[in-house]
Amino acid sequence: MKEKVREPHIILGIFYIALGVGILLGYLTRIMIIFLDPLPDRFIFDFINFSRLIPEKNLERMRDIDKAKYPYEKSFYYIIAWFSFSGFVEIILGIRFMSLYSNKSHITSWKLFIMGTLTCTLCGFTTFMPLFL
């Protein structure tokens, strides 16, 4: 029995179950928000502010979903949150592929990791996480 518990797929299964329960109950999301919030992110709002395409008061309402007045402001936030989520998934998949193919030089896993990091830096590491709570 002790030999079966130490097999990698059993340990990985227990980790996935704990991860799923943590996401469902919200404590894992809150912990990730606390740890990932200090990272520099949401540079897309700085680029939009630099180009002066959208007035500053409207842009401030787009940064926070609770301050949004109009439907297009919420839609813009949801689009940014979707890109943030896809970047976060790319980072996780890149790390997973790097751990699977560590003995080979797999360039695809590094591309996923770098593109996910750039996407999360541009759109925010924690932009999508409050939507999970």
ZILINHU-V605117 format. One record per backbone hydrogen bond with DSSP energy under -1.0 kcal/mol. NH is the residue of the N-H (numbers start at 1). CO is the residue of the C=O. If there is no record, write none. Layout:
NH_CO ; NH_CO
//
This chain:
5_1 ; 6_2 ; 11_7 ; 12_8 ; 13_9 ; 14_10 ; 15_11 ; 16_12 ; 17_13 ; 18_14 ; 19_15 ; 20_16 ; 21_17 ; 22_18 ; 23_19 ; 24_20 ; 25_21 ; 26_22 ; 28_22 ; 30_26 ; 31_27 ; 32_28 ; 33_29 ; 34_30 ; 35_31 ; 36_32 ; 37_33 ; 39_36 ; 43_121 ; 44_122 ; 47_43 ; 48_44 ; 49_45 ; 50_46 ; 51_47 ; 53_48 ; 59_55 ; 60_56 ; 61_57 ; 62_58 ; 63_59 ; 74_70 ; 75_71 ; 76_72 ; 77_73 ; 78_74 ; 79_75 ; 80_76 ; 81_77 ; 82_78 ; 83_79 ; 84_80 ; 85_81 ; 86_82 ; 87_83 ; 88_84 ; 89_85 ; 90_86 ; 91_87 ; 92_88 ; 93_89 ; 94_90 ; 95_91 ; 96_92 ; 97_93 ; 98_94 ; 99_95 ; 100_96 ; 101_97 ; 106_104 ; 111_107 ; 112_108 ; 113_109 ; 114_110 ; 115_111 ; 116_112 ; 117_113 ; 118_114 ; 119_115 ; 120_116 ; 121_117 ; 122_118 ; 123_119 ; 124_120 ; 131_128 ; 132_129
//
